[in-house]
Structure formats: structure tokens, C-alpha cells
Amino acid sequence: MTVTEAAGARGHLDRAAAFRSLADKHLDAAYRLARAILRDPIEAEDATHDAFVQAWRSWPTLRDVSRFEPWFDRILVNTCRNRLTRARRWRTTDISGEVALTSGDAFVQAVERDTIGDALATLSPDHQVVVALRFYRDLTIDQIATRLGIPAGTVQSRLHYALKQLHAAIDAADDKGSAR
């Protein structure tokens, strides 16, 4: 092995160790964000894994390691958005809420969580992403705009219309529930 080959191998090991360290540090937060966007633990695990694989492949394009989190969040959000778009083509209906209501289940909090989850599922992928980044990641409008690469006004607009649609969906679910 020549000196150049040894230096290249050492550089690859350093690069791999740096990525592994950053990935370990951000794994839990990445999963929580994916879970908030996708609302399914298995899909969130798969999306997080796929995003880390894509990040590893794109690792040489990251110029500033201190920008890992926003860079990776963008990869994760795009991965989740793609999964949401694909899932809309094969939409299934969850009737567990109906079953819980007819069986007299007293766990109101679980029903409310399902109602909110169902309302979130009615949003477009773009709206789901901004809602998750704003309310689950607690990012500001400007931080969301930077991570998604869109203007702050677009983020505000998406949040406005997403919240409007959420209110309508939750009100409709409440009306439907009180009609029983």
C-alpha cells in the first residue's frame, strides 16, 4: 500500500466516523420528525433509514458539517413527502375510530388523537411537512423556509391554509361524532 492509498483509506475512515457520529446524534430527532409527518411508526422507521442511506451517498456534497441538521432534515422531509405522495395513490381507510366509538371506549384522549391524526392525513404532503416542522420540530417560519428552500411567505401561506383545513376537518369530525 502506498502512502497515497493509506491517506485515502484513513480519510475514508475519518469521513465514515464523522457521518456515524452525526447520524447517531440526530437519529431520534429524525425518527420523531418522520413519525410526525407520516403518522406511522413503521413508515417513519423506513423513511428515516432511507434518508440516512441517501445522506451517506450525498455526504461528500455537504460542505459545512455544522449545517448537518438542516441538510439532513431536507433529505428526510423529501423522503417523507415522496412516501406520502406514494401512499395517496394506495389510500386505505382506518375504521378503528368508528369501532372505538361504537364499543363505548372511554379513552377520549385516544379518540381526539385519532381525530387530529385523521385531519392531518387530509392535508397535502407539502402542508403536512410545514405543520410537522412548525409544531413537532418547533421551528420558526424562517427556519422552515431555509430547510425547505422556499420563501418564508410560502411557508406562512401553507401553514395558514393547512390550519384552516385542519380546523374544518376537526369540526366536521366533531359534528359527525355528536350526530351519533
Disulfide bonds with the S-S distance in Angstrom:
none
